[in-house]
Amino acid sequence: MTFDSITGHKQQKNILLRAIKSQRVAHAYLFEGPDGIGKRLMALAFASFLLCENGTSCGKCSACLKVDHSNHPDIHFLNAEGSALKIEQVRLLQQQLSLRPLEGNYKICLIDGAEHFTRGAANALLKTLEEPQPGTVIILLTNHPEKLLPTIRSRCQKLPFAPLPKQQMATILAQKLDLNDTEATVLAALSEGSFKKALGPNRELFLEKRCKLIQSLSALSSGSTIPIFSFAETLEAEKESLPDILDIFQAFYRDLLLLKHSQPEEKLVNLDLLDILHREDRSTTTASVLLKLNALESVRFHLQRNVNCRLALEVMLMRITAA
């Protein structure tokens, strides 16, 4: 993994390269930003540069190849066990970091999902951040930096990551997945700059199932209780994908608002569903669309609090059809 192989994030690359060239590599970094946009790849490229036998992140030497295969003895990975990063994991890491590097000049640790630290684990890590061993580099990756202890955040050099621009990502996806322009644009918009979403199982949801879901939603009418309950049952069966399905519905209603404000079609997400969008545009008001969006936000709120999923979806659909 090299910096050149990573698309975008030019500013982050330059910051890390300057730190290496000036020999001012920080002992701890906090890579923060949405999931799947390249934080882990950047961390691995940074580690490869620090450990490269040629000092260039050549991608060909023994050290670079070991980094690529996740078996370099001077890199340690810390991931959540279940839903938490535990104190026992941090204590083991402290033991590993207390030893001298075996092959390179650095001991590097990548902590993925740093927001999952238990209170005890976070406090234990804090001691390592306050008294780092020479040649130690700890890289914390997180989607939710606000969930970390302020004392941990303050002891790391922050490096924020943002999603790639939609058009740039669409171009990449079109090349990688052999998609037409419309498909690539839809996938780029709905994946929100996350290659993890775009290249994973979400691809089928966003490109194939999305059309059927929106058609089913648009076909519902106020008072049609049985179809509403049936569609709620269908959505409940997609429980793992439900947050992304709600994103699909939200993007559809966002497109409606853009149409109602006479925005150009190239700003829309669902470019392949223009017939449905224009039909809905003629039959709904701006106030109605806002009520539908409110129903979506409400169901998100309730699902995060573990209410009855089927009931929450039925209420959402009844509110949407009544709006």
BELQUIKA-V60298 format. One record per residue. N is the residue number from 1. RES is the residue in three letters. PSI is psi in whole degrees, -180 to 180 (999 if undefined). OMEGA is omega in whole degrees, -180 to 180 (* if undefined). D_CENTER is the distance of its C-alpha to the mean C-alpha in whole Angstrom. Layout:
BEGIN
{{N & RES & PSI & OMEGA & D_CENTER} {N & RES & PSI & OMEGA & D_CENTER}}
END
This chain:
BEGIN
{{1 & MET & 123 & 180 & 20} {2 & THR & 163 & 177 & 21} {3 & PHE & -38 & -177 & 20} {4 & ASP & -25 & -178 & 22} {5 & SER & -5 & -178 & 19} {6 & ILE & 128 & 180 & 16} {7 & THR & 131 & 177 & 16} {8 & GLY & -162 & 179 & 16} {9 & HIS & 42 & -177 & 15} {10 & LYS & -42 & -178 & 19} {11 & GLN & -42 & 180 & 19} {12 & GLN & -41 & 177 & 17} {13 & LYS & -46 & -177 & 19} {14 & ASN & -39 & 179 & 22} {15 & ILE & -46 & -178 & 22} {16 & LEU & -39 & 179 & 22} {17 & LEU & -40 & 178 & 24} {18 & ARG & -39 & 179 & 27} {19 & ALA & -40 & 180 & 26} {20 & ILE & -48 & -176 & 27} {21 & LYS & -32 & 179 & 30} {22 & SER & 1 & -178 & 32} {23 & GLN & 42 & 178 & 31} {24 & ARG & 45 & 178 & 29} {25 & VAL & 126 & -180 & 26} {26 & ALA & 157 & 179 & 25} {27 & HIS & -16 & -180 & 25} {28 & ALA & 136 & 178 & 22} {29 & TYR & 149 & 174 & 19} {30 & LEU & 104 & 177 & 16} {31 & PHE & 112 & -175 & 13} {32 & GLU & 142 & 180 & 10} {33 & GLY & 173 & -177 & 7} {34 & PRO & 159 & -179 & 4} {35 & ASP & 140 & 171 & 2} {36 & GLY & 17 & -177 & 4} {37 & ILE & 1 & 175 & 6} {38 & GLY & 7 & -178 & 9} {39 & LYS & -47 & -178 & 10} {40 & ARG & -41 & 178 & 11} {41 & LEU & -41 & 179 & 13} {42 & MET & -39 & 179 & 14} {43 & ALA & -42 & 179 & 15} {44 & LEU & -38 & 178 & 17} {45 & ALA & -39 & 177 & 19} {46 & PHE & -46 & 178 & 20} {47 & ALA & -42 & 179 & 21} {48 & SER & -41 & 180 & 23} {49 & PHE & -42 & -179 & 25} {50 & LEU & -30 & -174 & 26} {51 & LEU & -10 & -176 & 27} {52 & CYS & 134 & 180 & 29} {53 & GLU & -24 & 179 & 32} {54 & ASN & -3 & 179 & 33} {55 & GLY & 23 & -176 & 31} {56 & THR & 1 & -170 & 29} {57 & SER & 56 & -174 & 26} {58 & CYS & -25 & -179 & 28} {59 & GLY & 2 & -175 & 26} {60 & LYS & -24 & -177 & 30} {61 & CYS & 171 & -178 & 31} {62 & SER & -42 & -178 & 31} {63 & ALA & -45 & 180 & 29} {64 & CYS & -41 & -180 & 26} {65 & LEU & -36 & 178 & 27} {66 & LYS & -38 & 176 & 26} {67 & VAL & -44 & 180 & 23} {68 & ASP & -32 & -178 & 22} {69 & HIS & 10 & 176 & 23} {70 & SER & 36 & 179 & 22} {71 & ASN & 25 & 176 & 25} {72 & HIS & 130 & -175 & 26} {73 & PRO & -15 & -179 & 28} {74 & ASP & 8 & 174 & 27} {75 & ILE & 130 & 179 & 24} {76 & HIS & 136 & -178 & 22} {77 & PHE & 135 & 179 & 19} {78 & LEU & 116 & -180 & 18} {79 & ASN & 156 & -178 & 16} {80 & ALA & 136 & 171 & 16} {81 & GLU & 110 & -171 & 19} {82 & GLY & -116 & -179 & 19} {83 & SER & 16 & -175 & 17} {84 & ALA & 150 & 167 & 18} {85 & LEU & 119 & -167 & 19} {86 & LYS & 162 & -177 & 23} {87 & ILE & -33 & 179 & 26} {88 & GLU & -37 & 178 & 27} {89 & GLN & -41 & -179 & 24} {90 & VAL & -40 & 179 & 25} {91 & ARG & -40 & 176 & 28} {92 & LEU & -41 & 178 & 28} {93 & LEU & -42 & 179 & 26} {94 & GLN & -39 & 177 & 29} {95 & GLN & -42 & -179 & 31} {96 & GLN & -40 & -178 & 29} {97 & LEU & -17 & 180 & 29} {98 & SER & -15 & -180 & 32} {99 & LEU & 157 & 178 & 34} {100 & ARG & 152 & 175 & 34} {101 & PRO & 145 & -178 & 32} {102 & LEU & -38 & -175 & 34} {103 & GLU & -35 & -176 & 33} {104 & GLY & -164 & 179 & 31} {105 & ASN & -4 & -176 & 32} {106 & TYR & 153 & 165 & 29} {107 & LYS & 123 & -173 & 27} {108 & ILE & 138 & 176 & 23} {109 & CYS & 129 & 174 & 21} {110 & LEU & 119 & 180 & 17} {111 & ILE & 106 & -177 & 16} {112 & ASP & 136 & -178 & 12} {113 & GLY & 48 & -175 & 11} {114 & ALA & -16 & 178 & 14} {115 & GLU & -9 & -177 & 14} {116 & HIS & 7 & 177 & 15} {117 & PHE & 134 & 168 & 19} {118 & THR & 165 & -180 & 22} {119 & ARG & -43 & -180 & 24} {120 & GLY & -41 & 180 & 26} {121 & ALA & -40 & 179 & 24} {122 & ALA & -43 & 179 & 23} {123 & ASN & -36 & 178 & 26} {124 & ALA & -42 & 178 & 27} {125 & LEU & -34 & -178 & 24} {126 & LEU & -38 & 180 & 26} {127 & LYS & -40 & 178 & 29} {128 & THR & -38 & 179 & 28} {129 & LEU & -32 & -179 & 26} {130 & GLU & -31 & -178 & 29} {131 & GLU & 67 & -176 & 31} {132 & PRO & 146 & 173 & 30} {133 & GLN & 146 & 177 & 32} {134 & PRO & 139 & 179 & 32} {135 & GLY & 11 & 179 & 30} {136 & THR & 133 & 175 & 27} {137 & VAL & 119 & 179 & 24} {138 & ILE & 127 & -180 & 21} {139 & ILE & 116 & 178 & 17} {140 & LEU & 131 & 178 & 15} {141 & LEU & 131 & -179 & 11} {142 & THR & 146 & 171 & 10} {143 & ASN & -19 & -174 & 7} {144 & HIS & 76 & -178 & 10} {145 & PRO & -24 & -179 & 13} {146 & GLU & -16 & -180 & 16} {147 & LYS & -7 & 178 & 16} {148 & LEU & 153 & 176 & 17} {149 & LEU & 136 & 178 & 21} {150 & PRO & -34 & -180 & 22} {151 & THR & -31 & 176 & 25} {152 & ILE & -46 & 180 & 22} {153 & ARG & -39 & -176 & 20} {154 & SER & -18 & -178 & 23} {155 & ARG & 8 & 178 & 24} {156 & CYS & 148 & 171 & 21} {157 & GLN & 119 & -175 & 21} {158 & LYS & 137 & 176 & 18} {159 & LEU & 95 & -178 & 16} {160 & PRO & 142 & 178 & 13} {161 & PHE & 140 & 177 & 11} {162 & ALA & 154 & 177 & 10} {163 & PRO & 153 & 175 & 9} {164 & LEU & 151 & 174 & 12} {165 & PRO & 144 & -174 & 14} {166 & LYS & -44 & -176 & 15} {167 & GLN & -38 & 178 & 18} {168 & GLN & -43 & 180 & 17} {169 & MET & -38 & 179 & 14} {170 & ALA & -41 & 179 & 17} {171 & THR & -43 & 180 & 19} {172 & ILE & -45 & -178 & 17} {173 & LEU & -38 & 179 & 16} {174 & ALA & -38 & -180 & 20} {175 & GLN & -45 & -176 & 21} {176 & LYS & -38 & -172 & 19} {177 & LEU & 2 & -180 & 20} {178 & ASP & 52 & 180 & 23} {179 & LEU & 155 & 171 & 22} {180 & ASN & 172 & -173 & 24} {181 & ASP & -41 & -179 & 23} {182 & THR & -47 & 179 & 22} {183 & GLU & -44 & -179 & 20} {184 & ALA & -40 & 180 & 18} {185 & THR & -43 & 178 & 18} {186 & VAL & -47 & -178 & 17} {187 & LEU & -40 & 179 & 14} {188 & ALA & -41 & -178 & 13} {189 & ALA & -45 & -176 & 13} {190 & LEU & -27 & 179 & 12} {191 & SER & -6 & 174 & 9} {192 & GLU & 42 & 177 & 8} {193 & GLY & 6 & -178 & 8} {194 & SER & 112 & 176 & 5} {195 & PHE & -29 & 178 & 8} {196 & LYS & -42 & 177 & 7} {197 & LYS & -46 & -173 & 7} {198 & ALA & -34 & -176 & 10} {199 & LEU & -4 & -179 & 12} {200 & GLY & -156 & -179 & 12} {201 & PRO & -18 & 179 & 14} {202 & ASN & -22 & -179 & 12} {203 & ARG & -48 & 180 & 14} {204 & GLU & -40 & -180 & 17} {205 & LEU & -47 & -175 & 16} {206 & PHE & -32 & -175 & 15} {207 & LEU & -34 & -174 & 19} {208 & GLU & -52 & -177 & 21} {209 & LYS & -27 & -176 & 21} {210 & ARG & -47 & -177 & 20} {211 & CYS & -45 & 180 & 23} {212 & LYS & -39 & 180 & 25} {213 & LEU & -45 & -179 & 23} {214 & ILE & -39 & 177 & 24} {215 & GLN & -42 & 179 & 27} {216 & SER & -42 & 179 & 28} {217 & LEU & -44 & -178 & 26} {218 & SER & -25 & -178 & 29} {219 & ALA & -14 & -180 & 32} {220 & LEU & 150 & 178 & 32} {221 & SER & 157 & -179 & 35} {222 & SER & 131 & 179 & 36} {223 & GLY & -10 & 179 & 38} {224 & SER & 75 & -170 & 37} {225 & THR & -47 & -176 & 36} {226 & ILE & -48 & 176 & 36} {227 & PRO & -37 & 179 & 34} {228 & ILE & -48 & -180 & 31} {229 & PHE & -37 & 180 & 32} {230 & SER & -42 & 180 & 31} {231 & PHE & -36 & 176 & 28} {232 & ALA & -39 & 178 & 27} {233 & GLU & -41 & 178 & 28} {234 & THR & -44 & -180 & 26} {235 & LEU & -39 & -180 & 23} {236 & GLU & -35 & 180 & 23} {237 & ALA & -19 & 178 & 23} {238 & GLU & 41 & -171 & 20} {239 & LYS & -40 & -179 & 19} {240 & GLU & -32 & -178 & 16} {241 & SER & 3 & -172 & 14} {242 & LEU & -44 & 178 & 16} {243 & PRO & -39 & 179 & 13} {244 & ASP & -34 & 177 & 12} {245 & ILE & -41 & 177 & 16} {246 & LEU & -35 & 175 & 16} {247 & ASP & -38 & 178 & 14} {248 & ILE & -46 & 179 & 16} {249 & PHE & -40 & -180 & 19} {250 & GLN & -41 & 178 & 18} {251 & ALA & -35 & 179 & 17} {252 & PHE & -46 & -180 & 21} {253 & TYR & -29 & 174 & 22} {254 & ARG & -43 & 177 & 21} {255 & ASP & -40 & 179 & 22} {256 & LEU & -42 & 179 & 26} {257 & LEU & -40 & 179 & 26} {258 & LEU & -41 & 178 & 25} {259 & LEU & -41 & -178 & 28} {260 & LYS & -21 & 177 & 30} {261 & HIS & 22 & 172 & 30} {262 & SER & 36 & 177 & 31} {263 & GLN & 151 & -179 & 28} {264 & PRO & 150 & -175 & 28} {265 & GLU & -26 & -179 & 27} {266 & GLU & -13 & 177 & 24} {267 & LYS & -9 & -177 & 22} {268 & LEU & 157 & 175 & 22} {269 & VAL & -50 & -173 & 19} {270 & ASN & 66 & -177 & 21} {271 & LEU & -21 & 180 & 24} {272 & ASP & 2 & -180 & 25} {273 & LEU & 35 & -176 & 26} {274 & LEU & -34 & 180 & 28} {275 & ASP & -47 & 179 & 31} {276 & ILE & -42 & -179 & 29} {277 & LEU & -45 & -179 & 28} {278 & HIS & -35 & 177 & 31} {279 & ARG & -44 & 178 & 33} {280 & GLU & -36 & 180 & 31} {281 & ASP & -38 & -179 & 31} {282 & ARG & -26 & -172 & 35} {283 & SER & -3 & -179 & 35} {284 & THR & 161 & 177 & 33} {285 & THR & 166 & 176 & 33} {286 & THR & -42 & 180 & 31} {287 & ALA & -38 & 179 & 31} {288 & SER & -43 & 180 & 31} {289 & VAL & -40 & 179 & 27} {290 & LEU & -36 & 176 & 26} {291 & LEU & -38 & 178 & 28} {292 & LYS & -43 & 178 & 26} {293 & LEU & -37 & 177 & 22} {294 & ASN & -38 & 178 & 24} {295 & ALA & -37 & 177 & 24} {296 & LEU & -44 & 179 & 21} {297 & GLU & -37 & -180 & 20} {298 & SER & -43 & -179 & 22} {299 & VAL & -34 & 175 & 21} {300 & ARG & -47 & -179 & 18} {301 & PHE & -46 & -176 & 20} {302 & HIS & -36 & 179 & 22} {303 & LEU & -32 & 177 & 20} {304 & GLN & -18 & -180 & 18} {305 & ARG & 19 & 172 & 21} {306 & ASN & 38 & 173 & 22} {307 & VAL & 173 & 179 & 25} {308 & ASN & 117 & -173 & 27} {309 & CYS & -49 & -178 & 24} {310 & ARG & -45 & -180 & 27} {311 & LEU & -43 & -180 & 28} {312 & ALA & -40 & -180 & 25} {313 & LEU & -38 & 178 & 25} {314 & GLU & -43 & 178 & 28} {315 & VAL & -43 & 179 & 29} {316 & MET & -47 & -177 & 26} {317 & LEU & -36 & 177 & 27} {318 & MET & -37 & 178 & 31} {319 & ARG & -39 & 180 & 30} {320 & ILE & -45 & -178 & 28} {321 & THR & -27 & -180 & 31} {322 & ALA & -17 & -175 & 33} {323 & ALA & 999 & * & 32}}
END
